[in-house]
Amino acid sequence: MQYFQAVRIGKERSSKSQMLLFKLGGFAMLTLTTKKKDGQFIPIGEENLVAVIHTADGYVTILVDAEGYTKAQSKALEKDAAMEIFKKAKESGIEEYAGEKVEIWTEQYPTVQNELK
């Protein structure tokens, strides 16, 4: 797949995730649209799984694909606000991401939602 095709498909998938998270939390940023595997760019996965991470700015609710690549994120929030969005996502039928780490841009973050329950 050519890079531009991967970006186009990935942007469509991530934009859907962004709108879904926006409906749940009132704000959402699109993050990744592609990932690199075996030297090739491929679109971000179609799945939407929810998790919470802790950054230097606060707690962030995210939607990731099955491999933990972040598609959309909330703004940095207080712990309770991030968990409220997480709970709304689960109540709406979005499954929890079971992995221990997620990737945003070039950084990895551990998931913390299980520590906050």
Number of C-alpha atoms within 10 A of each C-alpha: 9 9 12 13 13 18 19 13 17 22 20 15 24 29 19 17 28 23 17 18 27 17 14 18 20 12 14 22 18 21 21 23 25 26 20 10 8 6 7 12 18 21 23 27 21 17 17 26 23 27 32 28 21 19 12 6 10 13 22 24 29 34 33 29 21 17 17 26 23 29 31 30 27 23 18 17 16 13 17 12 15 25 20 14 24 26 18 15 25 15 10 10 10 16 16 18 22 14 12 12 16 23 17 17 12 5 7 13 15 15 22 16 21 10 7 10 8
